[in-house]
């Protein structure tokens, strides 16, 4: 069973369909993302807002058929390897820690990468490509494999692919794939100021 209908957000207020339909899938089929599709997705990320228009994000990626793909899979925690190995593309999303213009620390770099990742995921969703941001990976191993400079830090990995049936997943991933999404109520994180 494909879980895209189960996962569609049920919102209290009207939200655009693209946001309601985006969710972090784990079940990917064998279709491959093309160079044009991945470049379209990266193009969307390039238009995210960033402090001083620094655009501190850097993406390193590998297609499933490349040797480097298995190297990236090996950087994931074992629990993430079980499902991410079926994705079409694996990305490492990293930041440049300092401003290129003056060498000062960019305290907004991770925030700005988050903005770029949001654009990336929404563009992918508009193309029926599902993305899953992964925090469970070995940063030291990624840094070594990619021979990253001291000024570059990996923040997360992202699996991208086309949706497959949840039945293809082992537990506990199958159940997670089929559970409806939930979010905090607005009054748990938004507070109107009275002064």
DADA-V74587 format. One record per residue. N is the residue number from 1. PSI is psi in degrees with one decimal (none if undefined). OMEGA is omega in whole degrees, 0 to 359 (NA if undefined). Layout:
n->N psi->PSI omega->OMEGA
n->N psi->PSI omega->OMEGA
This chain:
n->1 psi->128.5 omega->174
n->2 psi->139.6 omega->189
n->3 psi->8.5 omega->185
n->4 psi->-30.6 omega->178
n->5 psi->-37.8 omega->178
n->6 psi->-37.5 omega->186
n->7 psi->-11.9 omega->181
n->8 psi->128.4 omega->185
n->9 psi->136.2 omega->173
n->10 psi->102.1 omega->189
n->11 psi->155.1 omega->177
n->12 psi->-32.6 omega->181
n->13 psi->158.4 omega->183
n->14 psi->120.4 omega->180
n->15 psi->145.4 omega->181
n->16 psi->146.2 omega->185
n->17 psi->-36.6 omega->182
n->18 psi->-40.7 omega->178
n->19 psi->-40.7 omega->180
n->20 psi->-29.1 omega->185
n->21 psi->-14.7 omega->181
n->22 psi->127.3 omega->176
n->23 psi->167.6 omega->187
n->24 psi->90.1 omega->181
n->25 psi->155.8 omega->175
n->26 psi->-15.3 omega->183
n->27 psi->113.5 omega->183
n->28 psi->142.7 omega->177
n->29 psi->-173.7 omega->189
n->30 psi->-4.3 omega->180
n->31 psi->143.8 omega->182
n->32 psi->139.7 omega->172
n->33 psi->137.7 omega->181
n->34 psi->166.5 omega->175
n->35 psi->-42.6 omega->180
n->36 psi->-40.5 omega->179
n->37 psi->-44.5 omega->181
n->38 psi->-36.1 omega->178
n->39 psi->-33.9 omega->175
n->40 psi->-41.9 omega->179
n->41 psi->-43.7 omega->178
n->42 psi->-36.0 omega->177
n->43 psi->-43.4 omega->179
n->44 psi->-41.4 omega->181
n->45 psi->-31.2 omega->184
n->46 psi->-18.9 omega->183
n->47 psi->12.3 omega->177
n->48 psi->153.6 omega->175
n->49 psi->147.7 omega->176
n->50 psi->153.6 omega->180
n->51 psi->126.9 omega->180
n->52 psi->25.2 omega->183
n->53 psi->35.9 omega->183
n->54 psi->-31.5 omega->183
n->55 psi->64.4 omega->188
n->56 psi->3.4 omega->183
n->57 psi->147.3 omega->175
n->58 psi->131.6 omega->178
n->59 psi->130.3 omega->172
n->60 psi->131.0 omega->186
n->61 psi->159.6 omega->178
n->62 psi->137.8 omega->174
n->63 psi->154.4 omega->183
n->64 psi->-33.6 omega->184
n->65 psi->-2.2 omega->179
n->66 psi->148.9 omega->178
n->67 psi->-35.3 omega->182
n->68 psi->-21.6 omega->180
n->69 psi->-47.5 omega->181
n->70 psi->-31.0 omega->175
n->71 psi->-40.7 omega->178
n->72 psi->-39.3 omega->178
n->73 psi->-40.7 omega->181
n->74 psi->-17.3 omega->178
n->75 psi->-16.5 omega->181
n->76 psi->151.4 omega->170
n->77 psi->150.6 omega->185
n->78 psi->-40.2 omega->181
n->79 psi->-32.7 omega->178
n->80 psi->-27.5 omega->179
n->81 psi->-35.4 omega->185
n->82 psi->-38.8 omega->183
n->83 psi->-32.5 omega->184
n->84 psi->-23.8 omega->179
n->85 psi->-20.1 omega->180
n->86 psi->-3.0 omega->180
n->87 psi->163.7 omega->180
n->88 psi->-33.9 omega->180
n->89 psi->138.9 omega->171
n->90 psi->135.1 omega->179
n->91 psi->149.0 omega->164
n->92 psi->122.8 omega->178
n->93 psi->117.6 omega->185
n->94 psi->168.1 omega->176
n->95 psi->150.6 omega->166
n->96 psi->122.0 omega->191
n->97 psi->-19.3 omega->181
n->98 psi->158.5 omega->176
n->99 psi->134.7 omega->178
n->100 psi->-31.0 omega->186
n->101 psi->-34.6 omega->186
n->102 psi->-1.4 omega->177
n->103 psi->1.1 omega->179
n->104 psi->154.4 omega->179
n->105 psi->133.3 omega->178
n->106 psi->96.9 omega->183
n->107 psi->-11.1 omega->180
n->108 psi->1.5 omega->189
n->109 psi->-46.7 omega->181
n->110 psi->-39.5 omega->176
n->111 psi->-46.1 omega->183
n->112 psi->-36.6 omega->174
n->113 psi->-40.4 omega->177
n->114 psi->-39.7 omega->177
n->115 psi->-44.3 omega->180
n->116 psi->-40.8 omega->179
n->117 psi->-38.0 omega->178
n->118 psi->-45.7 omega->176
n->119 psi->-44.2 omega->181
n->120 psi->-48.8 omega->183
n->121 psi->-38.3 omega->180
n->122 psi->-39.4 omega->176
n->123 psi->-45.0 omega->178
n->124 psi->-45.5 omega->180
n->125 psi->-36.7 omega->180
n->126 psi->-17.5 omega->180
n->127 psi->12.6 omega->184
n->128 psi->28.9 omega->174
n->129 psi->129.8 omega->183
n->130 psi->141.5 omega->180
n->131 psi->149.3 omega->178
n->132 psi->114.4 omega->177
n->133 psi->134.4 omega->185
n->134 psi->119.9 omega->175
n->135 psi->-17.8 omega->183
n->136 psi->84.6 omega->178
n->137 psi->164.5 omega->182
n->138 psi->103.8 omega->184
n->139 psi->-36.7 omega->179
n->140 psi->-44.4 omega->180
n->141 psi->-43.7 omega->178
n->142 psi->-44.7 omega->180
n->143 psi->-41.4 omega->179
n->144 psi->-46.2 omega->182
n->145 psi->-41.0 omega->182
n->146 psi->-2.4 omega->184
n->147 psi->55.4 omega->182
n->148 psi->141.9 omega->175
n->149 psi->161.3 omega->180
n->150 psi->-27.0 omega->183
n->151 psi->-2.1 omega->181
n->152 psi->130.7 omega->183
n->153 psi->126.1 omega->175
n->154 psi->134.8 omega->183
n->155 psi->-41.9 omega->180
n->156 psi->170.7 omega->170
n->157 psi->158.3 omega->181
n->158 psi->129.0 omega->173
n->159 psi->134.1 omega->178
n->160 psi->141.4 omega->177
n->161 psi->178.1 omega->178
n->162 psi->143.9 omega->187
n->163 psi->135.7 omega->174
n->164 psi->174.1 omega->178
n->165 psi->140.0 omega->177
n->166 psi->-26.2 omega->181
n->167 psi->-17.6 omega->180
n->168 psi->-14.4 omega->182
n->169 psi->149.5 omega->171
n->170 psi->165.2 omega->173
n->171 psi->147.6 omega->9
n->172 psi->3.3 omega->187
n->173 psi->-36.0 omega->180
n->174 psi->-47.4 omega->180
n->175 psi->-41.6 omega->179
n->176 psi->-37.0 omega->181
n->177 psi->-28.3 omega->185
n->178 psi->-7.7 omega->178
n->179 psi->137.3 omega->176
n->180 psi->151.9 omega->179
n->181 psi->148.4 omega->177
n->182 psi->152.1 omega->177
n->183 psi->158.9 omega->175
n->184 psi->151.3 omega->174
n->185 psi->151.6 omega->183
n->186 psi->-36.6 omega->182
n->187 psi->-1.5 omega->176
n->188 psi->-14.1 omega->181
n->189 psi->-1.5 omega->177
n->190 psi->128.5 omega->186
n->191 psi->116.6 omega->179
n->192 psi->128.9 omega->179
n->193 psi->141.3 omega->182
n->194 psi->-0.3 omega->179
n->195 psi->none omega->NA
